[in-house]
Amino acid sequence: MRIGVELAARADFDPRAAVTLWEKMQKHGKSQPPQFHSTHPSHAARISELREVSAKAMPRYEAARAKR
């Protein structure tokens, strides 16, 4: 997840879009089993981590936009 957000930011894609995507997935998705029963993080956990990761990637995104 972190690598994808980092690569997106360096390629001039807004890393905050990942948060928006997973918020939509959470809104329209089916109920999920408890996270400890799953091989994937819950939507809420994923969104929380993406918010943190995308905030850290913003300087790289801004640098990529400045090179346009």
All heavy atoms as a GROMACS GRO file, in nm:
protein
  541
    1MET      N    1   0.083  -0.118   0.000
    1MET     CA    2   0.000   0.000   0.000
    1MET      C    3   0.088   0.126   0.000
    1MET      O    4   0.065   0.216  -0.077
    1MET     CB    5  -0.091  -0.004   0.122
    1MET     CG    6  -0.175   0.116   0.139
    1MET     SD    7  -0.291   0.121   0.276
    1MET     CE    8  -0.301  -0.039   0.340
    2ARG      N    9   0.186   0.126   0.087
    2ARG     CA   10   0.273   0.244   0.097
    2ARG      C   11   0.351   0.267  -0.032
    2ARG      O   12   0.364   0.380  -0.076
    2ARG     CB   13   0.371   0.227   0.214
    2ARG     CG   14   0.304   0.229   0.348
    2ARG     CD   15   0.403   0.198   0.459
    2ARG     NE   16   0.335   0.170   0.583
    2ARG     CZ   17   0.323   0.260   0.680
    2ARG    NH1   18   0.375   0.379   0.669
    2ARG    NH2   19   0.259   0.228   0.790
    3ILE      N   20   0.398   0.159  -0.091
    3ILE     CA   21   0.477   0.172  -0.214
    3ILE      C   22   0.389   0.226  -0.326
    3ILE      O   23   0.430   0.312  -0.402
    3ILE     CB   24   0.540   0.037  -0.252
    3ILE    CG1   25   0.644  -0.002  -0.148
    3ILE    CG2   26   0.601   0.043  -0.391
    3ILE    CD1   27   0.696  -0.144  -0.162
    4GLY      N   28   0.266   0.177  -0.336
    4GLY     CA   29   0.175   0.224  -0.440
    4GLY      C   30   0.145   0.372  -0.428
    4GLY      O   31   0.143   0.445  -0.528
    5VAL      N   32   0.122   0.418  -0.307
    5VAL     CA   33   0.093   0.561  -0.286
    5VAL      C   34   0.216   0.644  -0.320
    5VAL      O   35   0.206   0.748  -0.384
    5VAL     CB   36   0.047   0.585  -0.140
    5VAL    CG1   37   0.039   0.734  -0.109
    5VAL    CG2   38  -0.088   0.519  -0.116
    6GLU      N   39   0.332   0.596  -0.280
    6GLU     CA   40   0.457   0.666  -0.310
    6GLU      C   41   0.480   0.675  -0.462
    6GLU      O   42   0.513   0.782  -0.514
    6GLU     CB   43   0.574   0.593  -0.244
    6GLU     CG   44   0.709   0.651  -0.274
    6GLU     CD   45   0.737   0.781  -0.204
    6GLU    OE1   46   0.679   0.805  -0.098
    6GLU    OE2   47   0.816   0.860  -0.258
    7LEU      N   48   0.463   0.565  -0.531
    7LEU     CA   49   0.482   0.566  -0.676
    7LEU      C   50   0.380   0.655  -0.745
    7LEU      O   51   0.413   0.726  -0.840
    7LEU     CB   52   0.473   0.423  -0.731
    7LEU     CG   53   0.588   0.331  -0.693
    7LEU    CD1   54   0.559   0.188  -0.738
    7LEU    CD2   55   0.719   0.380  -0.751
    8ALA      N   56   0.257   0.653  -0.700
    8ALA     CA   57   0.154   0.739  -0.758
    8ALA      C   58   0.192   0.886  -0.740
    8ALA      O   59   0.179   0.966  -0.834
    8ALA     CB   60   0.019   0.711  -0.693
    9ALA      N   61   0.237   0.923  -0.622
    9ALA     CA   62   0.275   1.062  -0.596
    9ALA      C   63   0.391   1.104  -0.686
    9ALA      O   64   0.389   1.214  -0.742
    9ALA     CB   65   0.315   1.078  -0.449
   10ARG      N   66   0.489   1.020  -0.702
   10ARG     CA   67   0.604   1.053  -0.787
   10ARG      C   68   0.565   1.063  -0.934
   10ARG      O   69   0.633   1.130  -1.012
   10ARG     CB   70   0.714   0.949  -0.770
   10ARG     CG   71   0.782   0.959  -0.636
   10ARG     CD   72   0.885   0.850  -0.619
   10ARG     NE   73   0.939   0.855  -0.485
   10ARG     CZ   74   1.068   0.848  -0.457
   10ARG    NH1   75   1.156   0.833  -0.552
   10ARG    NH2   76   1.108   0.852  -0.333
   11ALA      N   77   0.456   0.994  -0.972
   11ALA     CA   78   0.409   0.996  -1.111
   11ALA      C   79   0.305   1.106  -1.133
   11ALA      O   80   0.238   1.107  -1.235
   11ALA     CB   81   0.351   0.860  -1.147
   12ASP      N   82   0.292   1.197  -1.038
   12ASP     CA   83   0.202   1.312  -1.049
   12ASP      C   84   0.054   1.275  -1.037
   12ASP      O   85  -0.033   1.337  -1.097
   12ASP     CB   86   0.228   1.389  -1.180
   12ASP     CG   87   0.164   1.527  -1.182
   12ASP    OD1   88   0.129   1.580  -1.074
   12ASP    OD2   89   0.146   1.582  -1.291
   13PHE      N   90   0.024   1.172  -0.958
   13PHE     CA   91  -0.113   1.138  -0.923
   13PHE      C   92  -0.134   1.176  -0.777
   13PHE      O   93  -0.050   1.146  -0.692
   13PHE     CB   94  -0.141   0.989  -0.942
   13PHE     CG   95  -0.144   0.948  -1.086
   13PHE    CD1   96  -0.032   0.891  -1.145
   13PHE    CD2   97  -0.258   0.966  -1.164
   13PHE    CE1   98  -0.033   0.852  -1.278
   13PHE    CE2   99  -0.260   0.928  -1.297
   13PHE     CZ  100  -0.148   0.871  -1.354
   14ASP      N  101  -0.245   1.238  -0.747
   14ASP     CA  102  -0.273   1.283  -0.612
   14ASP      C  103  -0.286   1.161  -0.519
   14ASP      O  104  -0.376   1.080  -0.535
   14ASP     CB  105  -0.403   1.363  -0.610
   14ASP     CG  106  -0.428   1.434  -0.478
   14ASP    OD1  107  -0.373   1.390  -0.374
   14ASP    OD2  108  -0.504   1.531  -0.479
   15PRO      N  109  -0.198   1.148  -0.420
   15PRO     CA  110  -0.203   1.032  -0.332
   15PRO      C  111  -0.327   1.028  -0.245
   15PRO      O  112  -0.367   0.923  -0.196
   15PRO     CB  113  -0.076   1.044  -0.248
   15PRO     CG  114  -0.040   1.188  -0.252
   15PRO     CD  115  -0.086   1.238  -0.387
   16ARG      N  116  -0.393   1.141  -0.226
   16ARG     CA  117  -0.516   1.145  -0.146
   16ARG      C  118  -0.631   1.074  -0.215
   16ARG      O  119  -0.730   1.039  -0.151
   16ARG     CB  120  -0.554   1.289  -0.116
   16ARG     CG  121  -0.448   1.360  -0.031
   16ARG     CD  122  -0.472   1.507  -0.025
   16ARG     NE  123  -0.452   1.564  -0.158
   16ARG     CZ  124  -0.450   1.693  -0.185
   16ARG    NH1  125  -0.465   1.780  -0.088
   16ARG    NH2  126  -0.431   1.736  -0.309
   17ALA      N  127  -0.619   1.049  -0.344
   17ALA     CA  128  -0.725   0.979  -0.417
   17ALA      C  129  -0.743   0.836  -0.365
   17ALA      O  130  -0.853   0.781  -0.373
   17ALA     CB  131  -0.694   0.979  -0.565
   18ALA      N  132  -0.639   0.777  -0.311
   18ALA     CA  133  -0.650   0.642  -0.256
   18ALA      C  134  -0.746   0.640  -0.137
   18ALA      O  135  -0.824   0.546  -0.120
   18ALA     CB  136  -0.513   0.590  -0.214
   19VAL      N  137  -0.743   0.745  -0.058
   19VAL     CA  138  -0.835   0.756   0.057
   19VAL      C  139  -0.979   0.763   0.006
   19VAL      O  140  -1.067   0.692   0.055
   19VAL     CB  141  -0.801   0.878   0.144
   19VAL    CG1  142  -0.905   0.897   0.254
   19VAL    CG2  143  -0.662   0.866   0.202
   20THR      N  144  -1.002   0.847  -0.093
   20THR     CA  145  -1.135   0.862  -0.150
   20THR      C  146  -1.187   0.729  -0.206
   20THR      O  147  -1.303   0.693  -0.185
   20THR     CB  148  -1.134   0.969  -0.262
   20THR    OG1  149  -1.081   1.090  -0.207
   20THR    CG2  150  -1.271   0.993  -0.317
   21LEU      N  151  -1.101   0.658  -0.275
   21LEU     CA  152  -1.140   0.528  -0.331
   21LEU      C  153  -1.188   0.433  -0.221
   21LEU      O  154  -1.295   0.373  -0.231
   21LEU     CB  155  -1.023   0.464  -0.406
   21LEU     CG  156  -1.046   0.318  -0.444
   21LEU    CD1  157  -1.142   0.309  -0.561
   21LEU    CD2  158  -0.916   0.250  -0.474
   22TRP      N  159  -1.111   0.420  -0.114
   22TRP     CA  160  -1.147   0.326  -0.009
   22TRP      C  161  -1.266   0.374   0.073
   22TRP      O  162  -1.340   0.292   0.127
   22TRP     CB  163  -1.026   0.292   0.076
   22TRP     CG  164  -0.942   0.194   0.002
   22TRP    CD1  165  -0.828   0.219  -0.069
   22TRP    CD2  166  -0.972   0.056  -0.020
   22TRP    NE1  167  -0.785   0.105  -0.131
   22TRP    CE2  168  -0.871   0.003  -0.103
   22TRP    CE3  169  -1.073  -0.028   0.022
   22TRP    CZ2  170  -0.870  -0.131  -0.143
   22TRP    CZ3  171  -1.072  -0.160  -0.017
   22TRP    CH2  172  -0.971  -0.210  -0.099
   23GLU      N  173  -1.287   0.504   0.082
   23GLU     CA  174  -1.410   0.553   0.147
   23GLU      C  175  -1.532   0.510   0.066
   23GLU      O  176  -1.634   0.469   0.123
   23GLU     CB  177  -1.405   0.705   0.162
   23GLU     CG  178  -1.309   0.750   0.269
   23GLU     CD  179  -1.288   0.900   0.273
   23GLU    OE1  180  -1.315   0.970   0.174
   23GLU    OE2  181  -1.241   0.947   0.379
   24LYS      N  182  -1.521   0.515  -0.066
   24LYS     CA  183  -1.631   0.469  -0.151
   24LYS      C  184  -1.650   0.318  -0.139
   24LYS      O  185  -1.763   0.269  -0.136
   24LYS     CB  186  -1.605   0.507  -0.297
   24LYS     CG  187  -1.616   0.655  -0.323
   24LYS     CD  188  -1.581   0.688  -0.467
   24LYS     CE  189  -1.582   0.838  -0.489
   24LYS     NZ  190  -1.540   0.872  -0.626
   25MET      N  191  -1.540   0.244  -0.133
   25MET     CA  192  -1.548   0.099  -0.117
   25MET      C  193  -1.619   0.064   0.015
   25MET      O  194  -1.701  -0.027   0.020
   25MET     CB  195  -1.409   0.037  -0.119
   25MET     CG  196  -1.336   0.049  -0.250
   25MET     SD  197  -1.401  -0.060  -0.376
   25MET     CE  198  -1.332  -0.214  -0.320
   26GLN      N  199  -1.587   0.139   0.120
   26GLN     CA  200  -1.648   0.115   0.250
   26GLN      C  201  -1.798   0.145   0.245
   26GLN      O  202  -1.879   0.068   0.297
   26GLN     CB  203  -1.580   0.201   0.356
   26GLN     CG  204  -1.634   0.180   0.495
   26GLN     CD  205  -1.560   0.264   0.596
   26GLN    OE1  206  -1.520   0.376   0.568
   26GLN    NE2  207  -1.541   0.211   0.715
   27LYS      N  208  -1.833   0.253   0.179
   27LYS     CA  209  -1.973   0.295   0.171
   27LYS      C  210  -2.058   0.195   0.094
   27LYS      O  211  -2.170   0.164   0.132
   27LYS     CB  212  -1.981   0.433   0.104
   27LYS     CG  213  -2.120   0.487   0.092
   27LYS     CD  214  -2.120   0.623   0.027
   27LYS     CE  215  -2.261   0.674   0.006
   27LYS     NZ  216  -2.263   0.802  -0.064
   28HIS      N  217  -2.004   0.142  -0.015
   28HIS     CA  218  -2.081   0.055  -0.102
   28HIS      C  219  -2.053  -0.093  -0.082
   28HIS      O  220  -2.116  -0.177  -0.146
   28HIS     CB  221  -2.056   0.093  -0.249
   28HIS     CG  222  -2.103   0.230  -0.282
   28HIS    ND1  223  -2.235   0.264  -0.286
   28HIS    CD2  224  -2.035   0.343  -0.310
   28HIS    CE1  225  -2.247   0.393  -0.316
   28HIS    NE2  226  -2.126   0.442  -0.330
   29GLY      N  227  -1.957  -0.124   0.003
   29GLY     CA  228  -1.918  -0.264   0.021
   29GLY      C  229  -2.011  -0.338   0.115
   29GLY      O  230  -2.093  -0.281   0.187
   30LYS      N  231  -1.994  -0.467   0.113
   30LYS     CA  232  -2.068  -0.554   0.203
   30LYS      C  233  -2.000  -0.552   0.340
   30LYS      O  234  -1.888  -0.505   0.355
   30LYS     CB  235  -2.069  -0.696   0.148
   30LYS     CG  236  -2.137  -0.708   0.014
   30LYS     CD  237  -2.124  -0.848  -0.040
   30LYS     CE  238  -2.185  -0.856  -0.179
   30LYS     NZ  239  -2.165  -0.987  -0.240
   31SER      N  240  -2.069  -0.605   0.438
   31SER     CA  241  -2.008  -0.612   0.570
   31SER      C  242  -1.885  -0.702   0.565
   31SER      O  243  -1.877  -0.793   0.483
   31SER     CB  244  -2.109  -0.663   0.673
   31SER     OG  245  -2.146  -0.795   0.641
   32GLN      N  246  -1.794  -0.675   0.652
   32GLN     CA  247  -1.668  -0.749   0.654
   32GLN      C  248  -1.657  -0.830   0.782
   32GLN      O  249  -1.713  -0.791   0.886
   32GLN     CB  250  -1.549  -0.653   0.650
   32GLN     CG  251  -1.537  -0.575   0.521
   32GLN     CD  252  -1.414  -0.486   0.526
   32GLN    OE1  253  -1.410  -0.391   0.600
   32GLN    NE2  254  -1.316  -0.522   0.447
   33PRO      N  255  -1.584  -0.941   0.778
   33PRO     CA  256  -1.560  -1.016   0.902
   33PRO      C  257  -1.464  -0.935   0.989
   33PRO      O  258  -1.399  -0.840   0.942
   33PRO     CB  259  -1.493  -1.144   0.852
   33PRO     CG  260  -1.430  -1.107   0.723
   33PRO     CD  261  -1.519  -1.002   0.662
   34PRO      N  262  -1.453  -0.970   1.116
   34PRO     CA  263  -1.354  -0.901   1.200
   34PRO      C  264  -1.216  -0.910   1.136
   34PRO      O  265  -1.183  -1.010   1.071
   34PRO     CB  266  -1.358  -0.979   1.331
   34PRO     CG  267  -1.489  -1.050   1.330
   34PRO     CD  268  -1.523  -1.074   1.186
   35GLN      N  269  -1.137  -0.807   1.153
   35GLN     CA  270  -1.007  -0.801   1.086
   35GLN      C  271  -0.919  -0.920   1.121
   35GLN      O  272  -0.845  -0.970   1.036
   35GLN     CB  273  -0.936  -0.670   1.121
   35GLN     CG  274  -0.809  -0.651   1.040
   35GLN     CD  275  -0.754  -0.512   1.049
   35GLN    OE1  276  -0.828  -0.417   1.065
   35GLN    NE2  277  -0.624  -0.498   1.039
   36PHE      N  278  -0.927  -0.971   1.243
   36PHE     CA  279  -0.841  -1.084   1.280
   36PHE      C  280  -0.882  -1.213   1.208
   36PHE      O  281  -0.806  -1.309   1.207
   36PHE     CB  282  -0.837  -1.104   1.432
   36PHE     CG  283  -0.969  -1.138   1.495
   36PHE    CD1  284  -1.012  -1.269   1.503
   36PHE    CD2  285  -1.050  -1.038   1.546
   36PHE    CE1  286  -1.133  -1.301   1.562
   36PHE    CE2  287  -1.171  -1.069   1.605
   36PHE     CZ  288  -1.214  -1.201   1.613
   37HIS      N  289  -0.998  -1.215   1.144
   37HIS     CA  290  -1.040  -1.331   1.064
   37HIS      C  291  -1.010  -1.313   0.916
   37HIS      O  292  -1.040  -1.400   0.837
   37HIS     CB  293  -1.192  -1.352   1.078
   37HIS     CG  294  -1.232  -1.419   1.204
   37HIS    ND1  295  -1.354  -1.476   1.220
   37HIS    CD2  296  -1.168  -1.441   1.321
   37HIS    CE1  297  -1.365  -1.528   1.340
   37HIS    NE2  298  -1.252  -1.506   1.404
   38SER      N  299  -0.954  -1.202   0.881
   38SER     CA  300  -0.935  -1.168   0.741
   38SER      C  301  -0.788  -1.163   0.705
   38SER      O  302  -0.702  -1.138   0.790
   38SER     CB  303  -1.000  -1.033   0.712
   38SER     OG  304  -0.981  -0.996   0.578
   39THR      N  305  -0.760  -1.183   0.576
   39THR     CA  306  -0.623  -1.170   0.528
   39THR      C  307  -0.593  -1.027   0.485
   39THR      O  308  -0.482  -0.996   0.448
   39THR     CB  309  -0.597  -1.264   0.410
   39THR    OG1  310  -0.692  -1.233   0.306
   39THR    CG2  311  -0.610  -1.410   0.451
   40HIS      N  312  -0.695  -0.940   0.488
   40HIS     CA  313  -0.680  -0.801   0.448
   40HIS      C  314  -0.724  -0.710   0.562
   40HIS      O  315  -0.808  -0.748   0.642
   40HIS     CB  316  -0.766  -0.770   0.324
   40HIS     CG  317  -0.728  -0.851   0.206
   40HIS    ND1  318  -0.614  -0.828   0.134
   40HIS    CD2  319  -0.788  -0.956   0.146
   40HIS    CE1  320  -0.606  -0.914   0.034
   40HIS    NE2  321  -0.711  -0.995   0.040
   41PRO      N  322  -0.669  -0.589   0.567
   41PRO     CA  323  -0.713  -0.496   0.671
   41PRO      C  324  -0.858  -0.454   0.647
   41PRO      O  325  -0.908  -0.456   0.535
   41PRO     CB  326  -0.618  -0.377   0.657
   41PRO     CG  327  -0.558  -0.389   0.522
   41PRO     CD  328  -0.564  -0.532   0.482
   42SER      N  329  -0.924  -0.414   0.754
   42SER     CA  330  -1.060  -0.363   0.741
   42SER      C  331  -1.056  -0.233   0.662
   42SER      O  332  -0.951  -0.168   0.649
   42SER     CB  333  -1.121  -0.337   0.878
   42SER     OG  334  -1.054  -0.230   0.942
   43HIS      N  335  -1.170  -0.193   0.609
   43HIS     CA  336  -1.175  -0.067   0.535
   43HIS      C  337  -1.130   0.049   0.624
   43HIS      O  338  -1.053   0.135   0.581
   43HIS     CB  339  -1.316  -0.040   0.482
   43HIS     CG  340  -1.360  -0.133   0.373
   43HIS    ND1  341  -1.279  -0.173   0.270
   43HIS    CD2  342  -1.479  -0.194   0.353
   43HIS    CE1  343  -1.346  -0.253   0.190
   43HIS    NE2  344  -1.468  -0.269   0.238
   44ALA      N  345  -1.178   0.051   0.747
   44ALA     CA  346  -1.143   0.161   0.838
   44ALA      C  347  -0.993   0.166   0.865
   44ALA      O  348  -0.933   0.274   0.864
   44ALA     CB  349  -1.221   0.147   0.969
   45ALA      N  350  -0.932   0.051   0.887
   45ALA     CA  351  -0.787   0.047   0.912
   45ALA      C  352  -0.710   0.090   0.787
   45ALA      O  353  -0.611   0.163   0.796
   45ALA     CB  354  -0.745  -0.094   0.954
   46ARG      N  355  -0.757   0.044   0.672
   46ARG     CA  356  -0.690   0.079   0.547
   46ARG      C  357  -0.699   0.230   0.522
   46ARG      O  358  -0.601   0.295   0.485
   46ARG     CB  359  -0.752   0.003   0.431
   46ARG     CG  360  -0.674   0.015   0.303
   46ARG     CD  361  -0.742  -0.057   0.189
   46ARG     NE  362  -0.769  -0.196   0.214
   46ARG     CZ  363  -0.698  -0.297   0.164
   46ARG    NH1  364  -0.594  -0.274   0.088
   46ARG    NH2  365  -0.732  -0.422   0.189
   47ILE      N  366  -0.817   0.287   0.544
   47ILE     CA  367  -0.836   0.432   0.523
   47ILE      C  368  -0.748   0.511   0.618
   47ILE      O  369  -0.684   0.609   0.578
   47ILE     CB  370  -0.985   0.468   0.540
   47ILE    CG1  371  -1.066   0.411   0.424
   47ILE    CG2  372  -1.004   0.619   0.551
   47ILE    CD1  373  -1.217   0.413   0.445
   48SER      N  374  -0.742   0.469   0.742
   48SER     CA  375  -0.658   0.538   0.840
   48SER      C  376  -0.511   0.537   0.798
   48SER      O  377  -0.443   0.641   0.802
   48SER     CB  378  -0.674   0.471   0.976
   48SER     OG  379  -0.589   0.530   1.070
   49GLU      N  380  -0.462   0.421   0.756
   49GLU     CA  381  -0.322   0.412   0.712
   49GLU      C  382  -0.299   0.493   0.585
   49GLU      O  383  -0.196   0.559   0.571
   49GLU     CB  384  -0.282   0.267   0.689
   49GLU     CG  385  -0.135   0.255   0.655
   49GLU     CD  386  -0.087   0.111   0.645
   49GLU    OE1  387  -0.163   0.018   0.676
   49GLU    OE2  388   0.030   0.094   0.606
   50LEU      N  389  -0.395   0.490   0.494
   50LEU     CA  390  -0.379   0.567   0.370
   50LEU      C  391  -0.375   0.717   0.396
   50LEU      O  392  -0.304   0.790   0.327
   50LEU     CB  393  -0.490   0.533   0.271
   50LEU     CG  394  -0.473   0.402   0.196
   50LEU    CD1  395  -0.600   0.366   0.122
   50LEU    CD2  396  -0.356   0.410   0.100
   51ARG      N  397  -0.452   0.763   0.492
   51ARG     CA  398  -0.447   0.907   0.526
   51ARG      C  399  -0.307   0.945   0.571
   51ARG      O  400  -0.253   1.047   0.531
   51ARG     CB  401  -0.549   0.939   0.634
   51ARG     CG  402  -0.688   0.949   0.583
   51ARG     CD  403  -0.782   1.007   0.687
   51ARG     NE  404  -0.915   1.019   0.629
   51ARG     CZ  405  -1.023   0.959   0.675
   51ARG    NH1  406  -1.015   0.885   0.784
   51ARG    NH2  407  -1.139   0.975   0.617
   52GLU      N  408  -0.250   0.862   0.656
   52GLU     CA  409  -0.114   0.888   0.706
   52GLU      C  410  -0.010   0.882   0.594
   52GLU      O  411   0.074   0.971   0.580
   52GLU     CB  412  -0.081   0.785   0.814
   52GLU     CG  413   0.056   0.801   0.875
   52GLU     CD  414   0.085   0.692   0.976
   52GLU    OE1  415  -0.006   0.652   1.050
   52GLU    OE2  416   0.201   0.646   0.978
   53VAL      N  417  -0.017   0.778   0.514
   53VAL     CA  418   0.080   0.757   0.407
   53VAL      C  419   0.067   0.865   0.300
   53VAL      O  420   0.168   0.917   0.251
   53VAL     CB  421   0.061   0.616   0.346
   53VAL    CG1  422   0.143   0.598   0.220
   53VAL    CG2  423   0.096   0.511   0.448
   54SER      N  424  -0.056   0.902   0.265
   54SER     CA  425  -0.074   1.003   0.160
   54SER      C  426  -0.025   1.140   0.208
   54SER      O  427   0.028   1.217   0.128
   54SER     CB  428  -0.219   1.009   0.113
   54SER     OG  429  -0.305   1.050   0.215
   55ALA      N  430  -0.042   1.169   0.335
   55ALA     CA  431   0.008   1.297   0.388
   55ALA      C  432   0.161   1.304   0.376
   55ALA      O  433   0.216   1.408   0.340
   55ALA     CB  434  -0.035   1.314   0.533
   56LYS      N  435   0.226   1.192   0.402
   56LYS     CA  436   0.373   1.188   0.390
   56LYS      C  437   0.419   1.195   0.245
   56LYS      O  438   0.530   1.240   0.217
   56LYS     CB  439   0.427   1.061   0.455
   56LYS     CG  440   0.413   1.061   0.606
   56LYS     CD  441   0.465   0.932   0.666
   56LYS     CE  442   0.447   0.931   0.816
   56LYS     NZ  443   0.490   0.803   0.874
   57ALA      N  444   0.334   1.150   0.152
   57ALA     CA  445   0.370   1.150   0.010
   57ALA      C  446   0.342   1.283  -0.059
   57ALA      O  447   0.385   1.304  -0.172
   57ALA     CB  448   0.296   1.037  -0.062
   58MET      N  449   0.269   1.372   0.006
   58MET     CA  450   0.232   1.499  -0.058
   58MET      C  451   0.352   1.581  -0.107
   58MET      O  452   0.344   1.638  -0.217
   58MET     CB  453   0.144   1.582   0.036
   58MET     CG  454   0.001   1.533   0.044
   58MET     SD  455  -0.082   1.523  -0.116
   58MET     CE  456  -0.091   1.696  -0.160
   59PRO      N  457   0.463   1.589  -0.034
   59PRO     CA  458   0.576   1.666  -0.088
   59PRO      C  459   0.627   1.610  -0.222
   59PRO      O  460   0.664   1.686  -0.312
   59PRO     CB  461   0.684   1.654   0.020
   59PRO     CG  462   0.607   1.631   0.146
   59PRO     CD  463   0.488   1.547   0.104
   60ARG      N  464   0.626   1.479  -0.238
   60ARG     CA  465   0.669   1.419  -0.365
   60ARG      C  466   0.569   1.449  -0.476
   60ARG      O  467   0.607   1.474  -0.590
   60ARG     CB  468   0.687   1.269  -0.347
   60ARG     CG  469   0.810   1.238  -0.264
   60ARG     CD  470   0.812   1.092  -0.223
   60ARG     NE  471   0.907   1.069  -0.117
   60ARG     CZ  472   0.886   1.091   0.012
   60ARG    NH1  473   0.772   1.139   0.051
   60ARG    NH2  474   0.978   1.066   0.101
   61TYR      N  475   0.442   1.448  -0.442
   61TYR     CA  476   0.337   1.483  -0.539
   61TYR      C  477   0.353   1.629  -0.582
   61TYR      O  478   0.348   1.661  -0.702
   61TYR     CB  479   0.200   1.459  -0.478
   61TYR     CG  480   0.085   1.513  -0.558
   61TYR    CD1  481   0.060   1.467  -0.686
   61TYR    CD2  482   0.000   1.608  -0.505
   61TYR    CE1  483  -0.048   1.517  -0.761
   61TYR    CE2  484  -0.107   1.657  -0.577
   61TYR     CZ  485  -0.130   1.611  -0.704
   61TYR     OH  486  -0.235   1.660  -0.776
   62GLU      N  487   0.373   1.717  -0.487
   62GLU     CA  488   0.389   1.859  -0.519
   62GLU      C  489   0.514   1.882  -0.604
   62GLU      O  490   0.514   1.965  -0.694
   62GLU     CB  491   0.391   1.940  -0.392
   62GLU     CG  492   0.253   1.943  -0.325
   62GLU     CD  493   0.254   1.991  -0.182
   62GLU    OE1  494   0.364   2.016  -0.126
   62GLU    OE2  495   0.144   2.000  -0.123
   63ALA      N  496   0.621   1.810  -0.576
   63ALA     CA  497   0.743   1.822  -0.656
   63ALA      C  498   0.719   1.772  -0.799
   63ALA      O  499   0.767   1.834  -0.894
   63ALA     CB  500   0.857   1.742  -0.592
   64ALA      N  501   0.644   1.664  -0.813
   64ALA     CA  502   0.613   1.612  -0.946
   64ALA      C  503   0.526   1.711  -1.023
   64ALA      O  504   0.545   1.732  -1.144
   64ALA     CB  505   0.543   1.477  -0.935
   65ARG      N  506   0.431   1.775  -0.956
   65ARG     CA  507   0.345   1.874  -1.022
   65ARG      C  508   0.426   1.995  -1.064
   65ARG      O  509   0.398   2.054  -1.170
   65ARG     CB  510   0.234   1.919  -0.926
   65ARG     CG  511   0.130   1.813  -0.903
   65ARG     CD  512   0.012   1.867  -0.828
   65ARG     NE  513  -0.056   1.961  -0.916
   65ARG     CZ  514  -0.145   2.049  -0.876
   65ARG    NH1  515  -0.177   2.055  -0.748
   65ARG    NH2  516  -0.203   2.131  -0.959
   66ALA      N  517   0.526   2.032  -0.987
   66ALA     CA  518   0.607   2.149  -1.020
   66ALA      C  519   0.690   2.125  -1.145
   66ALA      O  520   0.728   2.221  -1.214
   66ALA     CB  521   0.698   2.184  -0.902
   67LYS      N  522   0.716   2.000  -1.178
   67LYS     CA  523   0.797   1.967  -1.296
   67LYS      C  524   0.718   1.965  -1.424
   67LYS      O  525   0.774   1.949  -1.532
   67LYS     CB  526   0.863   1.830  -1.277
   67LYS     CG  527   0.969   1.830  -1.170
   67LYS     CD  528   1.029   1.692  -1.156
   67LYS     CE  529   1.135   1.691  -1.046
   67LYS     NZ  530   1.192   1.558  -1.029
   68ARG      N  531   0.586   1.979  -1.416
   68ARG     CA  532   0.504   1.976  -1.538
   68ARG      C  533   0.543   2.082  -1.635
   68ARG      O  534   0.574   2.188  -1.622
   68ARG     CB  535   0.357   1.998  -1.504
   68ARG     CG  536   0.288   1.879  -1.454
   68ARG     CD  537   0.141   1.904  -1.460
   68ARG     NE  538   0.079   1.852  -1.338
   68ARG     CZ  539  -0.046   1.872  -1.308
   68ARG    NH1  540  -0.122   1.943  -1.382
   68ARG    NH2  541  -0.098   1.819  -1.201
   0.00000   0.00000   0.00000
